[in-house]
Amino acid sequence: MKARVHVMLKNGVLDPQGEAVRHALGTLGFDGVNGVRQGKVIELDLADGTTEAIVTEMCEKLLANTVIESYRVEML
């Protein structure tokens, strides 16, 4: 069983990495990019029977900084 966790900075939190990517894209000639938000994807290979609630607990305790990040769990 697998799970995928998508972690992104919350709206209103500055994203310097995203801004650096936006700037670099403009430098490369991609002028239509008005904003970039960069996040991370974490794929977990889980034992059978692991519930979404357990993965959510993992996110709350370690995988996401819930003060500045939001996350979405996708059970595969």
WOVEN-V962409 format. One record per pair of residues at least 24 apart in sequence whose C-alpha atoms are under 7 Angstrom apart, sorted by sequence separation. I is the first residue (numbers start at 1). J is the second residue. D is the distance in whole Angstrom. If there is no record, write none. Layout:
<<I/J/D> <I/J/D>>
//
This chain:
<<8/38/7> <9/39/7> <8/39/5> <7/39/6> <8/40/7> <7/40/5> <6/40/6> <7/41/6> <6/41/5> <5/41/6> <6/42/7> <4/41/7> <5/42/5> <4/42/6> <5/43/6> <4/43/4> <3/43/6> <4/44/6> <3/44/5> <2/44/6> <3/45/7> <2/45/5> <1/45/6> <2/46/6> <1/46/5> <1/47/6> <1/48/6> <13/68/7> <7/64/7> <10/68/6> <9/68/6> <10/69/5> <9/69/4> <10/70/6> <8/69/5> <9/70/6> <7/69/7> <8/70/5> <7/70/6> <8/71/6> <7/71/4> <6/71/5> <7/72/7> <5/71/7> <6/72/5> <5/72/6> <6/73/7> <5/73/5> <4/73/6> <5/74/6> <3/73/7> <4/74/5> <3/74/6> <4/75/6> <3/75/4> <2/75/6> <3/76/5> <2/76/5> <1/76/7>>
//
